[in-house]
Amino acid sequence: MSDASTREARREELLSAATIAFARRGYFGTTTNEVAVEAGISQPYVVQYFGSKESLFLQVHERAGRIVTEQMRSVAEASASMSTFVADYKRMVVDPALMLVIMHAIYAASVESIGDRARGLLMVMYEILTGDAGATPEQAHDFLGKSLLINTLIAMDIESHLDDSPWVAPLLELVRDRES
């Protein structure tokens, strides 16, 4: 294995570990030390490798967005209509950690660089929906809105709170619908 491919494999390992850490607690709640523990390395190495927590988060978000939009494009190419796109997308296995990182970027949009990236990714997703998948603007809005709600419910661990209140069960159906 060449030095370049070894570096790229190591970078991918670190980004995967950082994805798990950021998915758990978001940008504001995650420290570079928590990323280091998840990756099995020292905290100074994380900072040396990525420069800052913000830079690391931006790279994690870029990776998550790339993977998810590639999957969306793949589903859109195989789907004949928006309704088949939605059905096919629901069956597609999307790593929940990737979706949570995307959601956490929206929540951290007050950090200018993160907000810029989050808005840019939503624009790309919207363009895939209205272009490649053939969605109307209304269908794209509905799809994105439901997706963001589902990610929020997953982040809230909604399944553990089924007995807490009558409003939980109907919302849980959205999550289960997505998984079927």
Secondary structure, DSSP 8 states (H G I E B T S, - for coil): --HHHHHHHHHHHHHHHHHHHHHHHHHHH--HHHHHHHHTS-HHHHHHHHSSHHHHHHHHHHHHHHHHHHHHHHHHHH-SSHHHHHHHHHHS---HHHHHHHHHHHHTTTSHHHHHHHHHHHHHHHHIIIIIS---HHHHHHHHHHHHHHHHHHHTTGGGGTTT-TTHHHHHHHHHHHH-
